[in-house]
Amino acid sequence: MDFTQIVAGPICTMMLADRGADVLKIEAPSGDLGRALGPPFVNGQGAIFLSVNRNKRSAVFDLKSKQDLEVVRGLVANACSTAGLLR
């Protein structure tokens, strides 16, 4: 799961996704700040944002919402379990 924004974090998870990892990018309802980085822009989104977030699935959650936070906690627990990080 990728909670990062702008460039450095998304590049790290991009490299994982490029190597076959199933990366789920979590964004706030306001979106990733990196979407505005540019020019150049492609369909209103910064090309840098598009390149560093390739090969990822994405979802929008408001982590200030108790309901959304519980869903995200469940996703994190499932991801950790699948990766063998929880016992």
C-alpha positions as CSV (number, residue, x, y, z in Angstrom):
1,M,0.0,0.0,0.0
2,D,1.2,3.4,-1.0
3,F,0.3,6.4,1.1
4,T,3.0,8.6,-0.3
5,Q,2.8,11.8,-2.4
6,I,4.9,14.0,-4.7
7,V,8.0,12.2,-6.0
8,A,10.3,10.2,-3.7
9,G,7.8,7.8,-2.1
10,P,5.9,7.2,-5.4
11,I,9.2,6.4,-7.1
12,C,9.9,3.7,-4.5
13,T,6.5,2.1,-4.9
14,M,6.7,2.5,-8.7
15,M,9.8,0.4,-8.7
16,L,8.0,-2.3,-6.7
17,A,5.0,-2.2,-9.0
18,D,7.3,-2.3,-12.1
19,R,8.7,-5.6,-10.6
20,G,5.3,-7.1,-10.2
21,A,4.1,-6.0,-6.8
22,D,0.4,-5.3,-6.4
23,V,0.5,-1.7,-5.2
24,L,-2.6,0.1,-4.0
25,K,-2.1,3.9,-3.9
26,I,-4.3,5.5,-1.3
27,E,-5.3,9.1,-1.9
28,A,-7.2,11.7,0.1
29,P,-10.4,13.1,-1.6
30,S,-8.4,16.2,-2.5
31,G,-6.0,13.9,-4.5
32,D,-2.2,13.6,-4.5
33,L,-0.3,17.0,-4.6
34,G,1.8,15.6,-7.3
35,R,-1.0,15.7,-9.8
36,A,-0.3,19.4,-10.2
37,L,3.4,19.0,-10.9
38,G,4.1,20.2,-14.4
39,P,4.2,21.1,-17.2
40,P,3.8,18.9,-19.1
41,F,0.3,17.9,-18.4
42,V,-1.7,15.0,-19.9
43,N,-5.5,15.3,-19.6
44,G,-5.0,17.8,-16.8
45,Q,-2.6,15.7,-14.7
46,G,1.1,16.2,-14.4
47,A,3.2,13.9,-16.5
48,I,5.5,13.3,-13.5
49,F,2.6,12.1,-11.4
50,L,1.5,9.8,-14.2
51,S,4.9,8.3,-14.6
52,V,5.7,7.7,-10.9
53,N,2.3,6.1,-10.3
54,R,2.3,3.7,-13.2
55,N,1.4,0.1,-12.6
56,K,-0.5,0.9,-9.5
57,R,-4.2,0.6,-8.6
58,S,-5.6,3.5,-6.7
59,A,-8.4,4.3,-4.2
60,V,-9.7,7.4,-2.5
61,F,-10.3,7.4,1.3
62,D,-10.9,10.2,3.7
63,L,-8.7,9.1,6.6
64,K,-10.4,11.6,8.8
65,S,-13.6,9.6,8.4
66,K,-13.9,6.8,11.0
67,Q,-15.6,4.5,8.4
68,D,-12.9,5.1,5.8
69,L,-10.2,4.7,8.4
70,E,-11.6,1.3,9.4
71,V,-11.7,0.2,5.8
72,V,-8.1,1.2,5.2
73,R,-7.0,-0.5,8.4
74,G,-8.6,-3.7,7.1
75,L,-6.8,-3.3,3.8
76,V,-3.5,-2.8,5.6
77,A,-4.1,-5.9,7.8
78,N,-4.9,-7.9,4.7
79,A,-1.9,-6.7,2.9
80,C,0.4,-7.5,5.8
81,S,-1.2,-10.9,6.2
82,T,-0.8,-11.7,2.5
83,A,2.8,-10.7,2.7
84,G,3.4,-12.9,5.7
85,L,4.0,-9.9,8.0
86,L,1.3,-10.8,10.6
87,R,1.3,-14.0,12.6
